[in-house]
Amino acid sequence: MDAKRFSHAHALLHWYDQHRRTLPWRSAPGETPDPYRVWLSEVMLQQTTVAAVTPRFAAWVARWPSFADLARAEDADVMAAWAGLGYYARARNLVACAKVVMAEHGGAFPRTEATLRTLPGLGAYTAAAVAAIAFGERAVVVDANVERVVARLVAISVPLPAARKAIRAAADTITPDVRAGDFAQAMMDLGSSLCTVRAPKCLLCPLREGCEGFAGGAPETLPVKAKKAAKPQRFGTIFWLQRGDDVLLVTRPDTGLLGGMRALPTGVWGDAPPGLADAPAQADWRLLDATVAHGFTHFDLQLGLAIATIDAHHPRIDGQWWPVADLHNAGLPTVFAKAASKIRSLS
């Protein structure tokens, strides 16, 4: 590492020692990090804010405090506990990974980035983060915050995502051989607190003196983001079928969007409103004069809302009858929880 890059790492670690965030998954200075908690937090924090993750992390580790506990967990319980965090494949991969750790690694996470990459759900970022933070291995950790800091530090003006190769190479040059985990967390904290997307607080930044983006006068313009393409619009109908004080829930197929989750019945999501097509049972269905909108990564969804009631003598229907008063404990994904709330407010 040359003198300039060394000074970046030294200045950042000095700042981190004074300003590090206190987070429930982060070990205190001098404490040995818990690999399970590091891994769990990194998976939870993908595409999810610290504020949203903090209470969910606490509830999770209280219920499943170790790899062994999670490996024994029921899939339905795990998916319900994950409800609302989105990107549900992450929850399935957590269980799969815990089982592999128990079966093939004696209940302990492997230490190296390369071996971590072989575990279910651990891509390049997560493997690097666990190797660095949990085990102190030198690894180049680049999340969205680090990406922004590095793009400004060395003034990379190539638009994303094409810039990512250059950003990672630049991050590699400033990553120290010692305290790699603290360095990675320091970069994340810097991006979260000072080197923010809008109005970065450059006058407080420990890297200001060597920052090419600051020297250029417009660090907030970096990294350059390619214009997003408009997301396609899809339509569907959610069916609320009530029997007495219970509502019908189904379990979505294991593969596909929201796989394995409890949900209200819904038909195919397509290019036009489907009306009452694919209703879960013969009943006197009524479409409400209301819809629910929800955005997924690759498309926007607008859902019509249909309601009906049946009595106890109705022919058997596949699914699970769930008490309406206890629906908040069903672990419904956000889109279905929104629909349930809307239906109950209008019924």
Summary of the structure (lengths in Angstrom):
residues: 347
radius of gyration: 23.8
end to end distance: 65.8
largest distance: 79.8
contacts: 1056
relative contact order: 0.11
helix: 44%
strand: 14%
